[in-house]
Amino acid sequence: MKIVAFSDIHGKYGKIIEFLKENQVDLVILTGDITHFGPSELAGEILNEIASFDVPVLAIPGNCDPVDLYDSIDNSNAINIHGRSVTIKNIGICGFGGSNPTPFKTPLEFEEVEIYDQAKKALEEVKDSKVTLFVTHAPPVDTKTDILPSGDHVGSMSIRKIIEELNPTINVCGHIHESRSTDKIGETEVINPGMTSDGHACVINIDDSDEDNIKVESEIIEI
């Protein structure tokens, strides 16, 4: 299975369309900030256009998306995985959108305790899958994926704690545009692909031809 993850679209999705015209993929994941503070209707348009390539689309909102974006995802041709999980073949996928609190009071922020309770519950639903993908908008704290230019780490303590406790295969995140990178927490690979509008995405290839030895490879690519 070839999965492509896009983060921080902020309403600019032309590069996604061009990529899907030129590449065959099995699943698209959007890790939040689909719009730049709305409108919610735009998210529906974006999701439906991406899904028109006859590929399943899983999505979560970001902190810069309006609160009612949940409904836009639910009413589109994409699948909303915010606080929810799905299983595709041997792959368990769950998500949690928005972010931990920021100084900017953006529309969709959650206290750490709320992130921990809801995101952990979603991941627990698929923890026994052969491969688990934990899709979050906020990166885990104290990694290469959550560093501001000032050097401050601003990721979520709860996301990190959940990863340490449940050990998903991969955590795909976003939110911190300047921190396009990969890192590890235990055996979990953490990937922040950077802003889609800057021409980056993440590709995850899962070879499950041998169910006893599933191979997972990922990389950040230019699009």
ABEGO torsion letter per residue (X at the ends): XBBBBBBGAGGBAAAAAAAAAABBBABBBBAEGABBGOBAAAAAAAAAAAAAAGBBBBBBBBAABBAAAAAAAAABABBBABGBBBBBEABBBBBBBEBBBBAAGBABBBBAAAAAAAAAAAAAAAAABABBBBBBABBBBGBAAABBAAGBBABBAAAAAAAAAAGBABBBBBGBAAABBBBBBEABBBBBAEBAAAGBBBBBBBBAABAABBBBBBBBBBX
